[in-house]
Amino acid sequence: MKLDVINLDGSAAGEVEVTDAIFDLEPRADILHRVVRWQRNKAQAGTHKVKTRSEVSYSTKKIYRQKGTGGARHGSRKAPIFRKGGIYKGPTPRSHAHDLPKKIRALGLKMALSAKAKSGALVVIDNTEAEGKTKALAAQVKSLGWKRALIIDGASVNENFARAAANIDGLDVLPSMGANVYDILKRDTLVLTKAGVEALEARLK
């Protein structure tokens, strides 16, 4: 499978041959859903916490005498049935992460790349050589029509390009090892450098 390559100024820069097993798969929603769910659950803080009856601040004195009141026999103001009492079986700090086989994770990334390629939202650029000026890069991005784009470079991101892109709304830059299903699907346009294509193919072969 061949993809057109352009420069940041929009001019043509030839073609690049990409692996069909990575960029030309039929996307499956169930696989993508599993990988995104795995990512988001792993990122969830899990710091939710409520106080149990042993943690709320109340006196331990018996509320009223055991017999003769005509009411129920209560012994503690901390009981869950009372207002501001302890919470029964409420959330406690825990990890929401769960396991997902490496093969499924890799397949999900391949399908995310294929989904962008099939929808025409995948762009390959020659490189990210830039002068480090946000104004100049913003003008190029606008002329290319990238509104919410993710740019994936090779093993490392060009320092000048990363600095220029830092303040452009809707533009994110990642090295190839940072490529992930959630970030790819979240953006309207996926932009790969030629070095990024090579790095992803080496990672997913």
C-alpha positions in Angstrom: 0.0 0.0 0.0 1.4 3.4 -1.0 0.6 6.8 0.7 1.3 10.2 -0.6 3.9 12.3 1.3 3.7 16.0 1.6 5.9 18.8 3.1 4.6 21.1 5.8 4.0 23.8 3.2 1.6 21.5 1.4 3.9 20.6 -1.5 4.3 17.0 -2.7 7.3 15.0 -1.5 6.8 11.6 -3.2 5.3 8.4 -1.8 6.0 6.0 0.9 5.3 2.2 1.0 3.5 1.1 4.1 2.7 -2.4 5.4 -0.8 -3.6 4.6 -0.9 -5.7 7.9 -0.7 -2.4 9.8 -2.3 0.3 7.7 -4.9 -1.7 5.7 -6.8 -3.9 8.2 -10.5 -3.9 8.6 -11.2 -2.0 11.9 -13.2 -3.8 14.6 -15.1 -1.7 17.0 -14.9 -4.4 19.7 -11.1 -4.5 19.7 -10.8 -0.7 19.7 -13.3 -0.5 22.5 -11.4 -3.0 24.6 -8.1 -1.2 24.2 -9.5 2.3 24.9 -11.3 1.0 28.0 -8.0 -0.6 29.2 -6.2 2.7 28.6 -8.8 4.8 30.4 -9.2 2.5 33.3 -5.4 2.3 33.8 -5.3 6.1 33.9 -8.2 6.5 36.4 -7.0 7.8 39.7 -9.2 5.6 41.9 -8.8 8.0 44.9 -12.6 8.0 45.7 -13.2 7.5 49.4 -16.1 7.7 51.9 -16.1 7.4 55.7 -17.3 4.2 57.3 -19.0 4.0 60.7 -15.6 3.5 62.3 -14.3 6.8 60.8 -17.0 9.4 61.3 -16.7 11.8 64.2 -19.3 11.1 66.8 -19.4 10.2 70.5 -19.5 6.5 71.3 -22.1 7.1 74.0 -25.4 5.2 73.7 -28.0 7.5 72.2 -30.8 6.7 74.6 -31.6 4.0 77.0 -32.2 0.5 75.7 -35.8 0.1 77.0 -38.8 2.1 77.7 -38.6 4.7 74.9 -41.0 3.0 72.5 -38.4 3.4 69.7 -35.9 1.0 68.1 -32.9 -0.2 70.2 -30.0 2.0 68.9 -26.6 2.0 70.3 -24.5 4.3 68.0 -25.1 7.6 66.2 -22.5 6.4 63.7 -24.9 3.8 62.2 -25.5 4.1 58.4 -29.2 4.7 58.9 -28.6 8.0 60.6 -28.0 11.3 58.8 -24.2 12.0 58.6 -23.6 8.4 59.8 -21.0 6.1 58.3 -21.5 5.0 54.7 -22.1 1.3 54.2 -20.0 -0.4 51.5 -19.0 2.9 49.9 -16.1 3.4 47.5 -12.5 3.0 48.8 -9.2 3.8 47.1 -8.3 1.1 44.5 -6.8 0.6 41.1 -9.2 0.3 38.2 -6.5 -1.2 35.9 -7.1 -4.6 34.4 -4.9 -6.8 32.2 -5.2 -6.9 28.4 -3.0 -9.3 26.3 -0.2 -7.7 24.4 -1.4 -9.1 21.1 -4.8 -7.3 21.6 -3.0 -4.0 22.4 -0.9 -4.3 19.3 -3.9 -5.3 17.2 -5.8 -2.3 18.5 -3.1 0.1 17.5 -2.9 -1.4 14.0 -6.7 -1.1 13.7 -6.6 2.5 14.9 -4.0 3.3 12.2 -6.0 1.4 9.6 -9.2 3.3 10.6 -7.5 6.6 10.0 -6.1 5.5 6.7 -9.5 4.1 5.4 -11.3 7.3 6.4 -8.8 9.5 4.6 -7.7 11.1 7.9 -4.1 9.9 7.7 -1.5 12.3 6.4 2.2 11.5 5.9 4.7 14.3 6.0 8.4 14.2 5.0 9.7 15.5 8.4 9.1 18.0 11.2 12.0 20.4 10.4 10.8 23.8 11.6 12.3 27.1 12.6 10.8 27.0 16.0 8.3 29.8 15.5 4.7 29.2 16.6 3.3 31.8 14.2 4.9 30.3 11.1 3.8 26.7 12.1 0.3 27.9 13.0 -0.1 29.4 9.5 1.1 26.1 7.9 -1.3 24.1 10.0 -4.2 26.4 9.1 -3.4 26.2 5.4 -3.3 22.4 5.6 -6.7 22.4 7.4 -5.7 20.5 10.5 -8.0 21.5 13.3 -7.6 18.7 15.8 -4.5 16.8 14.8 -2.0 14.4 16.4 1.5 14.3 14.9 3.6 11.2 15.5 7.3 11.5 14.9 10.1 9.0 15.0 12.0 7.8 18.1 12.3 11.4 19.3 10.4 14.7 18.4 12.3 17.5 16.7 12.9 20.0 19.5 12.2 23.2 17.4 9.0 21.7 16.1 7.8 20.6 19.6 8.5 24.1 20.9 6.6 25.7 18.0 3.6 23.4 18.4 3.4 23.7 22.1 1.0 26.7 22.0 -1.1 25.8 19.0 -4.6 24.8 20.1 -5.7 21.4 18.9 -2.2 20.2 17.8 -0.4 17.5 19.8 3.0 15.9 19.1 4.2 12.5 20.3 7.2 10.3 19.6 6.5 6.9 18.0 6.7 5.0 21.4 3.9 7.3 22.7 1.5 6.3 19.9 -1.7 4.9 21.4 -5.2 4.0 20.4 -7.1 6.6 22.5 -5.1 9.6 21.3 -5.3 8.5 17.7 -9.0 8.0 17.7 -9.7 11.2 19.7 -8.2 13.5 16.9 -9.7 14.3 13.6 -6.4 14.0 11.7 -3.4 11.7 12.3 -0.1 13.0 10.9 2.9 10.7 10.6 6.4 11.6 9.6 8.3 9.1 7.4 10.5 8.4 10.4 7.3 7.8 12.4 6.0 5.3 9.9 9.3 3.4 10.0 9.3 3.4 13.8 5.7 2.2 14.1 6.3 -0.6 11.5 9.3 -1.7 13.5 7.3 -1.6 16.7 4.3 -3.6 15.3 6.0 -6.1 13.0 
